[in-house]
Amino acid sequence: GNSVTQMEGPVTLSEEAFLTINCTYTATGYPSLFWYVQYPGEGLQLLLKATKADDKGSNKGFEATYRKETTSFHLEKGSVQVSDSAVYFCALPFGQGGKLIFGQGTELSVKP
Amino acid sequence: EAGVAQSPRYKIIEKRQSVAFWCNPISGHATLYWYQQILGQGPKLLIQFQNNGVVDDSQLPKDRFSAERLKGVDSTLKIQPAKLEDSAVYLCASSLDSGITDTQYFGPGTRLTVL
């Protein structure tokens, strides 16, 4: 079945540093891929998505490219801000009907 | 547009007690999901509804958990009796439909502590 593996956290960076959070997956076919973010005290919200191979999803300065050759969907940002401190989850659908399987989450802490 | 609403936000109960959570999805969203998020882990699906019918409840511990979505709008999730390992955040999400590209919108969650 489908599965997703994320790099473990926590990740601590200084403001304006470059961010990469690794995500790899196993899946039947080529499902859509998602990154969700959970800010402190808030619910999960969609950060970006890619619906087919070689697509690049982007939002709020974050990017991720759907790479079928390496079955990866790594999240990147060129210059992080303190406000990016949150937990980031990689996710993909499994089975029928759009339900998602999530990675274990990567906590990011950005220091000023 | 109003988001997904959940209540209560926090609940503390003792083991063997019962508890119920409520979810109101975004208006017009046909698909509703309940996920369980244990501390330090990603959310895990418990049950999926399409309108008022169950699509997938294979991961719902049916000996103690039950859920319903009457009239295809609001949903309730119940635990009876609760166990210590049920301590988690219960997330409700909704989407316009159940396609694999449909975005799921999450509520703030209900944090359950079982003592």
Interface residues (C-beta under 8 A of the other chain):
Chain A: P31 S32 Y36 E42 G43 L44 Q45 L46 K49 T51 F89 A91 P93 G95 Q96 G97 G98 K99 L100 I101 F102 G103 Q104 G105
Chain B: V4 T31 Y33 G40 Q41 G42 P43 K44 L45 Q48 Q50 V55 D56 L91 A93 S95 D97 S98 G99 I100 T101 D102 T103 Q104 Y105 F106 G107 P108 G109
